[in-house]
Amino acid sequence: MTAKKPFGLPSMKLVLLAAVAGVIAGAAAVYVKEAGYGNGVGETASSGQCDTAKDRAAALTPFTKGQVAAMAAPQTPISLQNVAFKGPDGQPLSVGSFSGKTLLLNVWATWCVPCREEMPALNALQKSLGNDKFEVVAVNIDTGDDEKPKTFRTDYGIDKLGYYRDSTMGVFNALKKQGLAFGLPVTLLIDGKGCLVSAMNGPAAWDSEDAKSLVKAAIAL
């Protein structure tokens, strides 16, 4: 089967969306109404173990430019290791399950147009740089069963990303409580200790050289 291209739009569409996000962080995000339930994550809190994340974020500042200019460091250290979701086989996972690995955590839904547009780029980034030190963890938050997200992945050739899910929207709500998410997509760069290094609301061209340079720099820290 030939993989579809989302809505038949050219790659320049995503570049333009990312450019808008770079000027006004989150301007291209899709508003999400908070659900009245969660996934047991609770509050993700600042942690002493994340004190060094500030230095990592500062070191990455020169790389937050161009297509990833909207990526911004948190004002205070934040541990996200307890943010929970389900793995490919429905097993409970959290950011802490990936200890020692740099993560690009992306929260998306099939009904979010910018999310759909950037998924192939995230897939390409994982194909290019994914290894035992780095992974793109794209967590789908569609409510209901797995039919829609799995069909989307098949139709659009999303074959390099692990299948991560949270049908309760608890991931989004946990990030919202930390002031990190107010729409979709939202993407967070997390170090091997589960500490937030930088984040953005809105889409980006994650297969661009700007994005690859940022990720490579993060892995090297």
Summary of the structure (lengths in Angstrom):
residues: 221
radius of gyration: 15.8
end to end distance: 39.7
largest distance: 49.2
contacts: 760
relative contact order: 0.27
helix: 38%
strand: 19%
